[in-house]
Amino acid sequence: MKQLVDQLVVRMGQDPSTWVLTPWAYLIAMMVAGVGMTSFAAVFAGLTSYWERRVAARMQSRVGPNRVGPFGLLQWVADALKLIMKEDLIASSADRVLFRLAPYFLLIATVTTFVVLPFGYRLGVTDMNVGLFFLVAATALSVIGVLLSGWASNSKWSLFGGMRAAAQVVSYEVPAGLAVMVPVIAAGSLSLHTIIRAQGGFPWDWFMFQTPMGFAAFFVLFLALLAEGNRTPFDLPEAESELVSGYNTEYSGIRFGYFFLAEWGNLWVMSALVTTLFLGGWQVPGVSMPQLFAWEQADVVPMWFFAASLLVFCTKVVVLVNVIIWIRWTLPRFRVDQMMSLCWKWLVPIALGCLVLAAATEVASFELFGPSARLQAPLTSVRGVLHFVFFVATGGVPLVLFARKVARNIRLTGERADLGNW
């Protein structure tokens, strides 16, 4: 953001370091970025709520929200208006101050992460050199909102949900923190844009398919983020079959909606983080890093590359969001003991093993290949061939088998993609 403001000031014929209005330009830019990111999170959460119910209706043969507006597109708008107009009730025995504050902790935890999330090449609010550390710290703030809402409601169901959320988020922070260190070690930086630059545009250049440690760490992080985001099958804090509604039982109106606004907005955060760390981020296939460096040195980065990087990044994120929605409406909810057992008995040891092996591999690569070990390996090199073979074995073959299985199921059941009733 600072670079963009500096460029605009230079185009106005002023020197950013001496112009008296430069601080005000920075302030206005930060305010615009804050409003823009908050609006984006809110709009994306609303559209995701619409899309999730459409997918749920399709997967479970339900009517779905297809009555309000063309194809039900106005359903999420109607829901927002309904929540805003409903009465905001607070239980007489609740802690009124904490009860009112709790939903905002979740919103802050979600919106704050957009400060460091990339959206494309040089498209983001800021590129912090400790961006990943900031993002992990900001997302951990959500447990405070959930725990406060359960405690302040003075309801046993809400308290149980809040305590479950605290245990769940704190536990799954451990494997998530270990898993994110695998790409950090491979890239040698905590900057999200630097981690993306250490990868490539093709799948075999992504950290997920470069090493077995990256492949395993991807699934560890993905599962841990599902648990931290209270997504099925880890939605124990709001298990309606056990806790009525969990930590948000006593909430009504727009405060009730804030919890789900944060949850759906968090889908973008989860998917964007996984995309950045393991799936190449905004890297455009066919554009190598030496080519990008040459453009940057000559200051002639084409505008189509900005648009292409934005399109690539958003496409990957939306695909992951759709996968998360599929999982919610496919798998049943875990028991509490199963959830904790999965974390401490499986994910933590796997993540720790990946971290140790990744560190050992990085040291060995540095000793054998020197500083060039972190550069993208061309397919003509031994490392490039190994990356391609590993991608075919772990990515290409399973994808082909999955496509064949889906085609077989459609052929046997006679299912057709009829979008007319949507």
Secondary structure, 3 states (H helix, E strand, C coil): CHHHHHHHHHHCCCCCCCCCCHHHHHHHHHHHHHHHHHHHHHHHHHHHHHHHHHHHHHHCCCCCCCCCCHHHCCHHHHHHHHHHHCCCCCCCCCCHHHHHHHHHHHHHHHHHHHHCCCCECCECCCCCCCHHHHHHHHHCCHHHHHHHHHHHCCCHHHHHHHHHHHHHHHHHHHHHHHHHHHHHHHHCCCCHHHHHHCCCCCHHHCHHHCCHHHHHHHHHHHHHHHHHCCCCCCCHHHCHHHHCCHHHCCCCHHHHHHHHHHHHHHHHHHHHHHHHHHCCCCCCCCCCHHHHHHHHHHCCCCHHHHHHHHHHHHHHHHHHHHHHHHHHCCCCCCCHHHHHHHHHHHHHHHHHHHHHHHHHHHHHHHHHHHHHHHCCCCCCCHHHHHHHHHHHHHHHHHHHHHHHHHHHHHHHHCCCCCCCCC
